[in-house]
Amino acid sequence: MASLGAVELTYVPAAITGGCPEDHDHDEPVDQSIAEDFVEHNFREPPRQIEEGAFGQQLPPIDGGSAAWKVMFAAFVFEALLWGFPFSYGVFQNYYYENEPFRGDKSIPVVGTVATGIAYMGALFTTPLVKKYQRYQRHMIWAGWTLCIVSLIAGSFAKQIGTLILTQGVLYGLGALILYYPLISMVNEWFVKKRGLAYGILSTATGLTGIIMPFTLESLLNRYGYATTLRAIAAGIAILTGPCIPMLKGRLPPSHHSATRRTDWSFLKRPLFYLYATSNMCQGLGYWFPGLFLPSYATSLGLTPTIGALLLALFSVAQVFGQLASGFLSDGHLPLHFLMFIFPFVAGIAAFTIWGFSHSLAPLIAFALLYGFFGAGYVVLWARMGTALSEDPTAAMATFSLFAFQKGVGNVLAGPISAALILGVTDTANYGVTRYQNIVIFTGAGMLLSSLSMGVWYLKPATL
């Protein structure tokens, strides 16, 4: 998915799973994975490499070696293609709006928001299943990979928006969800001490495809139409990622049983959690609209679809740098609550002022860069928010999944909300070119409410 974190670097699910390290259970008295997991979660000392696995076999080294980098290469390819496609949906959306058989349908945004929203919401349910059924992770990857490909091929035959929502939206999102979390679980097994580096590498994959994919999709759509483009993307994913699946192997021997530690839910008694949840929900509701509507906004101003693709590419570049900056600053350089205030605040002000008053390309470029930087930086703070609520590793995992679920809810709701907010009239002289003025206001309001809700912390921090 699009990059969501730095150091704990993410792009929708990577950030989620980065905050949810995996547990594994083995039959031997000396359980390597639990030992490594304990050290990893408590951050008390560098993880030790234990050479003997279950039944005495030699385990390959962590944080390096040919086997580890094969897994990283395969994960990089999947990250680039699996999430580069749905996060460039704004190009598809612009095409669907302007061409038959979906021309002008207000439900078009739902296709993209459902696909990515399912991945966020599913973290809460998928992560425990991946841990419990570790021995079937490869089967999950094959199943999810197949579903992604089939969903795009089926979508190419769609003639009604409901069919497109079901195929390119729901089924693709489910396939990506089933595939992605087992993949990240394997990465977590191979990279322990250098896990930040591993997620950093994966994050660059999303950034690179965010630059290239919009132009590729725009060119294919204009030349061949949506049906051929969806089939070409399905073929590309199959050809480029299929050979990588045999490279995806866990480092630790699969176990027949999983001893899952009991989750500490005591953080739910703290008012601070609900303050975080309010801020996160407001940010999640407002965040998605620029990525969906920048291309069509540009088209409303008379700019070409290629310009719309350019804006998405710049948006993706700014996201990567924003997440890197947020991760660095949250690592003890600035207070967490200040960062939770300032990132959505700047993004909201940028929406109200720059986006709403954009009547040419220059301010749209400025908005794409500014909003991409500050809007995407917020999600990197999830891991720090979890540790602020509890030092227990299971609580950190639970809070991270809950925050991701909230983000997914916002993502899914963005589609129907935008359908209700878009106006049927376009006037390039007015705020938000009239057609998108409600979208601009909703985006800015969501971001500012997220920011201002953190003001409660400064009013009565001791009671939270």
BELCOR-V725456 format. One record per pair of residues at least 24 apart in sequence whose ideal C-beta (glycine too) atoms are under 6 Angstrom apart, sorted by sequence separation. I is the first residue (numbers start at 1). J is the second residue. D is the distance in Angstrom with one decimal. If there is no record, write none. Layout:
BEGIN
I_J_D ; I_J_D
END
This chain:
BEGIN
148_172_5.6 ; 151_175_5.9 ; 347_371_5.3 ; 28_54_5.0 ; 27_54_5.8 ; 148_175_3.7 ; 347_374_4.2 ; 26_54_4.5 ; 147_175_3.2 ; 148_176_6.0 ; 346_374_4.3 ; 347_375_4.2 ; 86_115_4.5 ; 86_116_5.2 ; 144_175_4.7 ; 343_374_4.9 ; 144_178_3.4 ; 145_179_5.5 ; 343_377_4.7 ; 344_378_5.7 ; 143_178_5.7 ; 144_179_2.8 ; 343_378_4.7 ; 140_178_5.5 ; 141_179_5.3 ; 141_182_5.4 ; 340_381_5.9 ; 140_182_4.5 ; 339_381_5.9 ; 137_182_3.7 ; 336_384_5.0 ; 126_177_5.9 ; 130_181_4.9 ; 318_369_4.6 ; 322_373_3.7 ; 326_377_3.5 ; 330_381_5.7 ; 130_182_5.4 ; 321_373_6.0 ; 111_164_5.4 ; 311_364_5.9 ; 315_368_4.5 ; 319_372_4.7 ; 323_376_5.7 ; 327_380_4.9 ; 107_161_5.0 ; 111_165_5.3 ; 115_169_5.0 ; 119_173_6.0 ; 314_368_4.6 ; 318_372_3.0 ; 322_376_4.7 ; 323_377_5.9 ; 326_380_4.2 ; 330_384_5.0 ; 110_165_5.3 ; 114_169_3.8 ; 118_173_3.3 ; 122_177_4.1 ; 126_181_4.7 ; 130_185_5.2 ; 314_369_5.8 ; 318_373_4.4 ; 322_377_3.9 ; 105_161_4.8 ; 114_170_5.6 ; 111_168_5.3 ; 115_172_5.0 ; 119_176_5.6 ; 311_368_4.8 ; 315_372_4.2 ; 319_376_3.8 ; 323_380_5.1 ; 101_159_5.3 ; 111_169_4.4 ; 115_173_4.2 ; 119_177_5.2 ; 102_161_5.5 ; 114_173_5.9 ; 118_177_5.6 ; 189_250_5.2 ; 190_251_5.1 ; 283_344_5.2 ; 186_248_5.7 ; 189_251_4.1 ; 189_252_5.4 ; 186_250_5.0 ; 359_428_6.0 ; 156_227_4.3 ; 11_83_5.9 ; 156_230_4.0 ; 155_230_5.2 ; 156_231_4.9 ; 356_431_5.0 ; 356_432_5.1 ; 152_230_4.8 ; 152_233_5.7 ; 153_234_5.0 ; 290_371_5.4 ; 1_83_4.1 ; 152_234_3.9 ; 356_440_4.4 ; 2_87_4.5 ; 149_234_4.9 ; 355_440_5.3 ; 218_305_5.2 ; 149_237_6.0 ; 287_375_5.5 ; 149_238_5.3 ; 351_440_5.8 ; 218_309_4.3 ; 351_443_4.5 ; 352_444_4.0 ; 351_444_3.8 ; 82_176_5.6 ; 215_309_4.9 ; 214_309_3.7 ; 283_378_5.4 ; 348_444_4.7 ; 214_312_4.3 ; 214_313_5.3 ; 348_447_3.1 ; 347_447_4.6 ; 348_448_3.9 ; 211_313_4.6 ; 344_447_4.3 ; 211_316_5.9 ; 13_119_5.5 ; 210_316_2.5 ; 344_450_4.1 ; 345_451_3.8 ; 12_119_5.3 ; 16_123_4.2 ; 20_127_5.0 ; 344_451_4.3 ; 12_120_5.7 ; 23_131_5.6 ; 75_183_5.7 ; 22_131_5.8 ; 207_316_6.0 ; 276_385_5.1 ; 24_134_6.0 ; 341_451_5.2 ; 75_187_5.3 ; 207_320_4.0 ; 341_454_4.5 ; 340_454_5.0 ; 71_186_5.8 ; 273_389_5.6 ; 337_454_5.6 ; 71_190_5.2 ; 135_254_3.4 ; 134_254_5.1 ; 337_457_5.0 ; 68_190_4.2 ; 267_389_4.2 ; 284_406_5.4 ; 79_202_4.8 ; 83_206_5.7 ; 91_214_5.1 ; 267_390_4.7 ; 280_403_5.2 ; 284_407_4.3 ; 288_411_5.6 ; 80_205_4.0 ; 84_209_2.7 ; 88_213_4.3 ; 281_406_4.9 ; 285_410_4.3 ; 79_205_4.1 ; 88_214_4.8 ; 91_217_4.5 ; 95_221_4.5 ; 132_258_4.8 ; 280_406_5.2 ; 284_410_3.0 ; 288_414_4.1 ; 300_426_5.3 ; 79_206_6.0 ; 91_218_5.1 ; 131_258_5.8 ; 301_428_5.7 ; 63_191_5.7 ; 264_392_4.2 ; 267_395_5.2 ; 76_205_4.8 ; 80_209_4.6 ; 84_213_4.5 ; 88_217_5.7 ; 62_192_5.0 ; 63_193_5.1 ; 264_394_5.2 ; 63_194_4.3 ; 263_394_4.4 ; 264_395_4.4 ; 261_394_5.5 ; 300_433_4.9 ; 263_398_5.2 ; 297_436_5.6 ; 47_192_4.7 ; 47_193_5.4 ; 293_439_5.9 ; 46_193_5.7 ; 85_233_5.9 ; 289_439_5.2 ; 40_192_5.8 ; 289_443_4.7 ; 36_192_5.6 ; 81_237_5.3 ; 286_443_4.8 ; 81_241_5.9 ; 286_446_2.1 ; 285_446_4.7 ; 286_447_4.8 ; 22_185_4.9 ; 78_241_5.6 ; 77_241_5.7 ; 282_446_5.2 ; 22_188_5.0 ; 13_180_4.9 ; 17_184_4.0 ; 21_188_5.8 ; 77_244_5.1 ; 282_449_4.2 ; 283_450_3.8 ; 282_450_3.9 ; 74_244_3.8 ; 279_450_4.8 ; 74_247_4.0 ; 74_248_5.1 ; 279_453_4.6 ; 278_453_4.9 ; 279_454_5.7 ; 70_247_4.6 ; 18_199_5.4 ; 275_456_5.8 ; 109_292_5.3 ; 14_199_5.6 ; 14_202_5.4 ; 7_196_4.7 ; 9_199_3.7 ; 9_200_4.9 ; 11_203_5.8 ; 272_464_4.2 ; 271_464_4.9 ; 9_203_4.0 ; 11_206_4.0 ; 54_253_4.6 ; 97_296_5.8 ; 3_203_4.4 ; 53_253_5.5 ; 90_291_5.8 ; 94_295_4.1 ; 90_292_5.4 ; 94_296_4.6 ; 3_206_4.8 ; 2_206_5.5 ; 91_295_5.9 ; 90_295_4.6 ; 94_299_5.9 ; 94_308_5.5 ; 91_309_5.6 ; 33_252_5.2 ; 90_312_5.3 ; 24_252_5.2 ; 26_255_5.3 ; 25_255_4.9 ; 25_258_5.1 ; 25_259_4.4 ; 124_401_4.3 ; 123_401_5.1 ; 123_404_4.4 ; 124_405_4.6 ; 120_404_4.9 ; 121_405_5.2 ; 120_407_4.7 ; 121_408_3.2 ; 120_408_3.0 ; 117_408_4.5 ; 120_411_5.9 ; 117_411_3.3 ; 116_411_5.5 ; 117_412_3.7 ; 113_411_5.1 ; 114_412_5.8 ; 113_412_5.7 ; 113_414_4.5 ; 113_415_4.0 ; 110_415_3.2 ; 109_415_4.5 ; 109_418_4.7 ; 107_419_5.6 ; 106_419_3.9 ; 3_319_5.5 ; 3_320_5.3 ; 6_323_4.5 ; 5_323_5.6 ; 6_324_4.2 ; 3_323_5.0 ; 7_327_4.2 ; 6_327_2.8 ; 5_327_6.0 ; 41_393_3.5 ; 19_383_4.7 ; 6_380_5.6 ; 4_379_4.3 ; 5_380_4.0 ; 8_383_4.8 ; 20_397_4.5 ; 20_400_5.7 ; 19_400_3.3 ; 16_404_4.4
END
